[in-house]
Amino acid sequence: MVVSEIFYRPIYQLFWHASKALSATLPLAFYAPEEIDFIGFRSVAKHLPPLYYITQNKDVKAAVQKHGLQSKPLFSFPEVLITSRHAMHRFPTSKIVSIGMRHGPYHFKRMTRAANYNRFDLYLFSSQADLAAAEENGVKVGKAIGFPALDAAFDGSITSDDLQDLSAKYQLHPDKPSLLFTATWDKVNMSAIDRWLPYLPHLADRYNLMVTLHPWVSPAYWQALAAMPCVRMVAPLDLIKSVMLADVCIGDQSSVLAYCSALDKPMITFALPPAARSLPEIDDLIKSFSISIESYHDLEAAIQDCLKNPAELHQARMEANTLMFDALDGQAGLRAANAIKELLNSRGIKC
């Protein structure tokens, strides 16, 4: 439990009950603290009744309004809440029917305590293996449905014209291979960003360079990348398309590697020492579907290996996909929506 919740809970409950008495609660809402949450939820939302979007993030507000949807402030009072974050301390009343889901695929880091999952009435996992790992840790409210954020790559939503448009937007030179660098949050000591960021200008004459970072990466790294005109920073909305455009993906223990595996992209990863939230089985999984290197000095040779033999680790990626996603069929959003409707119907809530 977050300590501040102890003081916040009675205030929130008072206002929630007052809103309920005045028929002012939100029937169905999604909490989106980051833009990636809103984007990943779209393939679920299209199978549900209209929702309110609770957020304090200006980029999310702009995206919600752009799509003609309704945003609400953080201090709001839903009857049913869906979120892809462990954020029930912000909505601390058992009167809310709550559904949790992953904002990133699978569990690339050590899972949080089972109690955080069990605060939800239902928690949606990206695969049966993901669910089994959670249940082994004591999670009792899980269901495997896949990873809705990837549906657009498999249901025809992203067209060749869309990819050409993004290539033009990012000014990707057609005669250069495209590299996508990704990094997880540096504060968890599982990021390799220091091993490649300073050297990007040395790669620019031979490769198109795209970079996607965890949104919480320290500002100094964002500033350093912003000062490199050779680098194209990937917007959250363009993540899947950027992976589709990439010839080689390069990373650490970022869950973006799961996107790359799903789209069968050759990968290079930097070997890192164990960290507090790392898992040996995830380290082994990443090594199985990527070329593991120690330093930037090994990178050029690894890139050339990937470009010459892009299918070398294809089978390992397919096996990893079965573990992380069960099925990549473009229907995970529908399965998630059906699971949500089933829960609400069982509670007598029409949906």
Buried (B, 14 or more C-beta within 10 A) or exposed (E): EEEEEEEBBEEBBEBBBEBBEEEEBBBBBBBBBBBBBBBBBBBBBEBBEEBBBBBBBEBBBEBBEEEEBEBBEEEBBBBBBBBBBBBBBBBBBEEBBBBBBBBBBBBBBEBEEBEBBBBBBBBBBBBBBBBBBBBEBEBEBBBBBBBBBBBBBBBEEBEEEBBEEBBEEBEBEEEBBBBBBBBBBBEBBBBBBEBBBEEBEEBBEEBBBBBBBBBEBBEEBBEBBEEBEEBBBBBBBBBBBBBBBBBBBBBBBBBBBBBBBBBBBBBBBBBBEEBEBBBEEBBEBBEBBBBBBEEBEBBBEBBEBBBEEBEEBEEBBBBBBBBBBBBBBBBBBBBBBBBBBEBBEEEEBEB
